[in-house]
């Protein structure tokens, strides 16, 4: 089965009615990425936008459920650091730690 990535890009680029909503509504089925890769990509996006703590919890849970290890999740932070900047990663690290069940405040004190 051949992918229609150009058509999908076109629909997203022109904001075709329902194209973005369809992608959101169908979740993992809207992509050819496997669930683990998609969850890790979403965590990278959360770092990039400086997302709130609950978002990291939900998506870290999804990544772990899809087979990602905590090391792989931390590797996402390291991997996006040159792109998003160290301050974004520093801000995200405690949120990711909490999502993985660790309070970095306990370690720092």
C-alpha positions as CSV (number, residue, x, y, z in Angstrom):
1,X,0.0,0.0,0.0
2,X,1.5,3.3,-1.1
3,X,1.3,6.3,1.2
4,X,-0.4,9.5,0.1
5,X,1.9,11.8,2.1
6,X,1.7,14.5,-0.5
7,X,-2.0,14.6,-0.4
8,X,-2.0,14.6,3.4
9,X,0.5,17.5,3.4
10,X,-1.6,19.4,0.9
11,X,-4.7,19.0,3.0
12,X,-2.8,20.1,6.2
13,X,-1.1,23.0,4.3
14,X,-4.3,24.5,3.1
15,X,-6.1,23.7,6.3
16,X,-8.7,21.7,4.4
17,X,-11.8,21.4,6.5
18,X,-11.4,18.5,8.8
19,X,-7.9,17.5,7.8
20,X,-6.3,18.5,11.1
21,X,-9.4,17.4,13.1
22,X,-9.3,14.0,11.4
23,X,-5.6,13.5,12.3
24,X,-6.3,14.4,15.9
25,X,-9.5,12.4,16.2
26,X,-7.9,9.2,14.8
27,X,-4.8,9.4,17.0
28,X,-2.2,6.8,16.4
29,X,-4.1,5.4,13.3
30,X,-3.4,8.7,11.5
31,X,0.2,8.0,11.0
32,X,2.6,5.4,9.7
33,X,4.8,5.9,12.8
34,X,4.7,3.1,15.3
35,X,3.1,4.0,18.7
36,X,6.4,4.3,20.5
37,X,8.0,6.6,17.9
38,X,4.9,8.8,17.8
39,X,4.8,9.1,21.6
40,X,8.5,10.1,21.7
41,X,7.9,12.6,18.9
42,X,5.0,14.1,20.9
43,X,7.3,14.4,24.0
44,X,9.8,16.2,21.9
45,X,7.1,18.6,20.7
46,X,6.0,19.2,24.3
47,X,9.6,20.2,25.2
48,X,9.7,22.5,22.2
49,X,6.5,24.4,23.2
50,X,7.2,24.4,26.9
51,X,4.1,22.4,27.8
52,X,2.6,22.0,31.2
53,X,3.4,19.2,33.5
54,X,0.2,17.2,33.0
55,X,0.9,16.9,29.3
56,X,4.2,15.3,30.0
57,X,2.6,12.8,32.4
58,X,0.0,11.7,29.8
59,X,2.5,11.4,27.0
60,X,5.3,9.8,29.0
61,X,2.8,7.2,30.1
62,X,1.9,6.6,26.5
63,X,5.5,6.2,25.5
64,X,6.2,3.7,28.3
65,X,3.1,1.8,27.5
66,X,4.3,1.6,23.9
67,X,7.6,0.2,25.0
68,X,9.9,3.2,25.5
69,X,12.3,3.0,28.3
70,X,13.0,5.9,30.6
71,X,16.5,6.1,29.0
72,X,14.9,6.6,25.6
73,X,12.6,9.4,27.0
74,X,15.7,11.2,28.5
75,X,17.4,10.7,25.1
76,X,14.6,12.7,23.5
77,X,15.5,15.6,25.8
78,X,19.1,15.4,24.9
79,X,18.3,15.0,21.2
80,X,16.2,18.1,21.0
81,X,18.4,20.3,23.1
82,X,20.4,21.7,20.1
83,X,17.2,22.5,18.4
84,X,15.0,23.9,21.2
85,X,17.8,25.2,23.4
86,X,19.1,24.2,26.8
87,X,16.6,26.4,28.8
88,X,13.6,24.5,27.3
89,X,15.2,21.2,28.2
90,X,16.1,22.4,31.7
91,X,12.5,23.5,32.2
92,X,11.2,20.1,30.9
93,X,13.5,17.8,32.8
94,X,11.7,18.1,36.2
95,X,8.3,17.6,34.4
96,X,9.6,14.5,32.7
97,X,11.1,13.2,35.9
98,X,7.8,13.6,37.7
99,X,6.0,11.8,34.8
100,X,8.4,8.9,35.3
101,X,7.8,8.9,39.0
102,X,10.8,10.8,40.3
103,X,10.9,14.2,42.1
104,X,14.1,15.9,41.2
105,X,13.6,18.4,44.1
106,X,14.4,15.5,46.4
107,X,17.7,14.8,44.6
108,X,18.7,18.5,44.5
109,X,18.1,19.2,48.2
